[in-house]
Structure formats: structure tokens, C-alpha cells
């Protein structure tokens, strides 16, 4: 059996269970970033071809991750970048409805609520009827005026995984679109855009994609991309932009690929070289490997959870949650104290809405879960 922990620098003074917050860079990514620092220290060593070839390689690795073509991938600085492409270029009319779930990550609200005054659309906040949000909660709110549903595939605060296919089929039946934020699962949970049935995918790279902060991607289906309005583009997406020696005299034709939605300064060497190395590592290890490893650790933790002190803050069924787990204290308002107790024991997790969000990765082992449970039990 491969010991994947050797792919990271050892976190000697802590148990790190916070991949859903900020994943540590693998060794190969750190080395790649260091190489780009050397480039910038001596700029004459920067390969001119990397301005386009490096982003191109990253597109290819991301495309393989979700089962699409490289020319369908735009490189962004995070999930918000892709959301803003859709918000700025989708045709919206006064009275159109956009559905967002209560408790969703704030990027969805920050993107769509302002559209109420800017475009006269109606942002409808969908509440869960039960303890956790399910596809039926969206389906009951869909009307002939529903233009878009914007939701996370895996919710950041309770690990709930939405049945995206059901939501997609329902919103498509009224001519609407589905935008999925896959920041909390891309790279840690097998998926294809085709199986999800969505029109748009957005993701941040600094979590399960093991990449630097300020990385991410945006994907649009070919049919959905045809319905997005044209707008300003970053100059490197223009045709012949790679001909640096003839920029003044070259044409200004626009790329038909997803490059036209790239965030400016696409060829950020410091970020993309590390991202390429991390994505290559994810493919070498296998997303399925990450998924099964996390699933085994989580199931062991759930099995041994001290139920006199804690309760699950996420679905118990593995198929209903993402690659992490949430735990709540049985004491009212006991989450912060429990989080502080773990921090003092140098066990690093996140606190989200009174719940402890515990997100392992390949660098974690059963021993880490043992240490976590020991603190939770005492």
C-alpha cells in the first residue's frame, strides 16, 4: 500500500483535519512554486511559451477531472470569478427568479442579491423543510419564471450533497439553468459534468484541488455558453495573442473557447505552476483513492463518536454527504468551546455554524482520528 503522507511535508506539531478550509500544498507543488520564484528572480529565464502553455496544461488537467474538453475550461481566481461571468453575461429580465438556499456560502448571495436592483430579478431564498436541504426543497420552489438555481454540490457548513441531476432536470424543464459550486468536493469526490447535468460549474482551487489561494476554474456546457452575452475579455484570450513580437499589428479576434472568460493575468506563474503540480498529483493518486480514504476515516469516526457528548451535524448516509463530516456538541452553544479544546490539543478543524467541520485527506491516518476522538471523549 502506498503511503501518500510522504507526498506532503510532515505537520509535526499538529493533526491537520482542515482540507475543506485550506489544504496544504504537496511537496511537488511547493517545488514548482519555488521554481517560478527563481524565474522571477532572473526574468530572462522565464520561458516565453509558458505564458500560454502553462495555462493550457492546467486546463487539460482540470478538464480531465470533470470529464470535459480543455477548451471548455476558464481559469479564474476562485468560485466567485465564474459566478460573476454568469451574472454579467446571462440574459435576465425583470421578474426572473434566481433560487439560492438558506445557509449557502456567501459568494452566492454576494453575486445574486445585487441583481435584484441591477436587473429587477427576484432572488428567492429556499429553506430546508427538514434538518438538511434536499433536492425537493428546490423543486417545490421552481416556477415558470425560474431562470437559475445557484447552489453548492456539497454545502460548506454541513457537508450535505445535493442530488444535482434531479435539480438540473427540474430547472431545465422550465428553461432555466443550474450553476453548481464544487469547491467543497472537486478533487476529492469523483464527478463528471455530464452526470451532474448542470450548465455551469465553478470552484475554488485552494481546498480539495490542493492549489494556492487565488486559483479556481469555471466551466460552461457548450449549449449554455452559446447563451452567454459577449463582453470584455482579457487580452491574452485574443487570437494571435501569443505572438508577442507582432502584437501591435496582429488581429484582435476573440477566442471562441472558454479562454474568453479567464480572469486577467491568467498566466500567474506562482499560482499555476503549483496548481499544475497538485492537479497532476491528484490524477496520479486518483480522485477515487482520495474519496475512499476519506470515507473510511469518516465512517470509523462516526462509528466511534461519543454520542453522549456529540451528535452528527451532517447526514449519516455516505451518499448524502461530501468528503468531510460535521459534528455538533450536545450542549447548547457548545461548539466554540469544543473547537477551542481541539485547538489546544493541536487538532486543527474548522468551526461552521456551531458545528466542527472535520475534513481529512490522504495525509491523515486512523491515528489522527484516534487523537481527535480522544479529545472529544474526555
N, C-alpha and C positions, 0 to 999 in steps of 0.2 A: 504494500500500500504506500502511495506517495505521501510524504509529509509536506503538505503545502505550506505549513507555517514557516518553512525556511525561505519562502519567497518574499517574506517581509522582514524588516528589521525587528528584532525582539523588543517588545514593550516590557522591559524588565521590572518596572515598579508598579504595574497596574494590570488588571484584567480589562481589556477593551471590548465592550459589547455595544458599540455605538456606530455601526456601519451605516445605519439609517440617518445618522446625523452628519458625520464627516468621516469618510473611510480613509484609512492610512494608505499612502502610496506604496505599491510593491517596490521591491528593490530595483527592478528593471526600469520602472517609471522614474525613480529618483535619479538613476544614472543617465537616463535620456534627458531629463531636465538639466542636469549638470552639464551635459554636452552642449546644450543650447546656450548656457551661460558662457561657455568657452567661445562659442560663436560670436556672441555679442561683445565679449572682451576683445576679440580680434575679428572685427566685422568682415575683413577680407576673406575669412574662412567660411562665411555663410554661403552655402550652395544656392545659387540663384534659382535653381529648379525647385527648391523646397518651398518657395512661395506658393506653388500650385500642387506640387507632387505630395507634400506632407498632408495638406487638407484632403487631397484626393484619396490617400491611403486611409485616413481616418473615416471618410465617408464609406469606403468599402467595408471596413470592419464593423461600422455601425449598421450598415445595410444588412450584412450577414446576420447580425444579432437579431433583427426583427423580420427577416425574410423578404426584403425588398431590394430594389436596384439602387446602386450608389448615386445615380443622378436624381433620385427622389429625396435625398438627404440634404438638409441645410444645416450648417454648423452655427450654433448660437452660443450665447454666454450662459444659458440656463433655460429652464422651462418657460419663464416669462417671455423670453425672446420669441419663442414660437407662438405663444398665445397672442402676443401683440401683432405678429404677422397676420393672424386670422382676424383679429379685431379691426385692423386697419384696412383689410382688403376684402373681407366678406361683404356681400351686399345685404344691408339691413334696412328695413323700413320701419317707420313709426308703428308701434303696436306689435312688432315681432317679439317673441318670447325667448329668453335665454334661461335655462334651468341650471341652478347651482345648488349643491347640497349644503345644508347647515353643517358647520364644523369642518368644511372643506379648507384646504390650505389657502392662506390669504391671497396668493397670487391670482386665484380665480376671481375673487371679489375685486381685487385691485384692477383687474383687466376689464371686467364686465359691468360692474356697477356704474362707472363713469359713462358707459354707453347709453344709460337711461336719459341723460341730459344731452349727450352729444348726438345721438341718433334717434331718440324717442322710443327706444326699445324698453321692454318690461323684463326686469331681472326677477325671476321667481325663485325664492329660496325654498328648497324641498327639505322637509323634515322626515326623519325616520319614524315610522309608526311603532316599531318595536325598539328593542335596545340598540340594534345596529341597522345601518342603512342597507337596503336591498334593492334589486332592480325594480321590483314592483312599486317602490316609493317614487321612482322616476316615471314609470309607466302611467301611474294614476294622474300625473300632472301634465302629461303631454296633451296638447290640443292642436287643431289645425294651424295655429299661429306659432307653434314651437319651431324656432329656426335653428337652435343649437342647444346641445347639452354639453356642459363643460364639467368634467369630473376626473378624479384620480382613479386609476385602475385599482390601486391599493392606497387606502387612506392613511395619511401620515400619523394620525393620533390614535387609531385603534386597530390598524392592520387589516381592516375589512377589505376584501376583494370583491369588486362589483362584477356581476355577470354582464360583461361588456357586450357580448353578442346579442343578448335579449334587448338591451337598451338600444343598441345600434339598429336592430331590425325595427323596433318600435318607432324610433325617431325618423328613420328613413321612410316609413310608411306615410308620414305627413310631409315629406320633402325636406326634412331637417338634417342636421349634421351632428356627429358625435366627435368631440375632442377629448382625448384621453391623456392625462398626465401620468407617465410611467416612471417618474423619478424614484418612486419607492419600490421598484421591482425590476426595471430593465438591467440586465446583467446578473440578476440573482434568481430569476424565475423564467423558465422557457416561455417564449411567446412569439407569435407572428402577427403582423398587422392584418393579414388576411383572415386568420382565425378570429381575431378580435372584432373584425367587421367595422372598425372605426374609420373616420375620414381624416383625422389629424392625430398625430402623436407628438407630445412634447416631453422633454426630460432634462433634468439637471445631471451633470456628469460627476459631481463630487461625492456622490453616495455610492450606490452599488456598481457604478461604472469605474470606480476606483481612480478617478481622474481629478485634476486640480479644480479648485473653485474657479468659477468663471468659464466653465465648459458646459456644453449641452448640445442637443440636436432637436430638429423639427422635421417631421415627415408629413406629407400630404398625399393622399391617394391621387392617382392621375385624374380621375373624374372630378374630385374636389378641387384640385389645383387649377383646373380649367375654369372654375367658377370664381376664383380669386382675382380681384382687380389688379391691374398693373400699378406700380408706384415706384418711388425712388429705390435705387439699388446701390449696393456697394460697388465701387468701380472695378474691383477685381473680378466681378461676375460678368463684365462686358466681354464680348467676343474679341479675341486678339489681345486681351489684357496682359497676357504673358510675354508679349513682345515688347519688353521694356525699352529696347533701343529705338522703337518706332511708335511710341505711344501718341505723340503729337499728330502723327499722320494716319494712324490706324482708325478703323471704323469704330463706331460706338453702338454696334448692335447688341441687343440684350440676349443673354443666355436664356434658353427655354428650360433649362434644368432648375433644380431646387437651389442652385448656387445663387439665384437672384434673391433668395431670402436669407442669405448668410448675414450674420452680424458683421459689422465693419471690423477691419483689422483681423480678417479671418485667419491669416497665417501667423497666429501668435505662437511663435516657436516654443516659448517657455511652457505654455499650456498644452499645445497639440502634440509635441514630441512625447511628453509624459502620457497624454491620453492615448496616443497610438500604442505605446508600450503596454499600458494597462489593458487596453482592449485586446491586444494580441495575447496577453497572458490569460484573459478571461476565456478566449477561444481555445487556448491550449489546455487549460484546466477543464473547460466545459461548463456552460451555464447549468446543465443538469447536475453536474458534480456539486456546484455551489448550492443548488436547490435541495438536493438530497442530504447534503451535510448539515445545512441549517435545519432542515425538517427533523432530522434525527436528534439534534441537540435540543430543539424546541420541544419535541414530544417527550424527551427524557425530563426536561424541566417541568413540563405540565404534569407529568406522572408523579413527580416528587414534590410538587408545590405544597407548602404548608397551608392548607385550606383554613386552618383556624386563624391565620393571620392575613392571608391574601386571597384574592379572587381574580380569575381571568378578566382582563379588560378588553378582550378581543374574542372572536369566535373560537370555539373549541375545535371545530372541524377544520382540518388542514386545508381542504379545498375551498374554504370560505375566507382564508386569510392569505397574506403575503409572506415574505421571507423573514418576518420577525414576529414578536409576540409582545403583548401589553399585559401588565399585571397591576392590580389596584389593591391598596390596603383596605382591610375591613373596617378600619377606624375612619370615621368621618374626617375629611381633610388630612388624612394620614400620609398621603403621597409624598409631599415635600420632605417630611421627617424621614421617611423610608429612603428617599433618594439621597438625602444628606448622610444617612447611615452607610449607604453603599459607597458614597464618595469618600468617606473617612476610611473605609476599608480598601480604597483604591480600586473599586469596581466601577467602571465608567459606563453609564447608561444615559438615557435622556428622560426628562420628565415632560409629559404631554397631557394636559387636562387631567391632572391628578393621577395619571397612570404612568407606571415605569415602562418605558419602551426599551425592550431588550433585543438587540439586533446583532447576532453573531455573524461570523464569516469563516472562511477556510483557515484563518489564523487562530481560531478558537477551538478548544477541545472540551471533552467531558470534564476535565479537571477544572476548567473555568466555570462550568455550570455548577460543579460541586461547591466552589468558593462562593458563588452567588447565592445558592440555596442555603448555605451555612449562615450567611448574614441574614437572609430573610427569615430563617427559622428561629434564630436566637432572639 
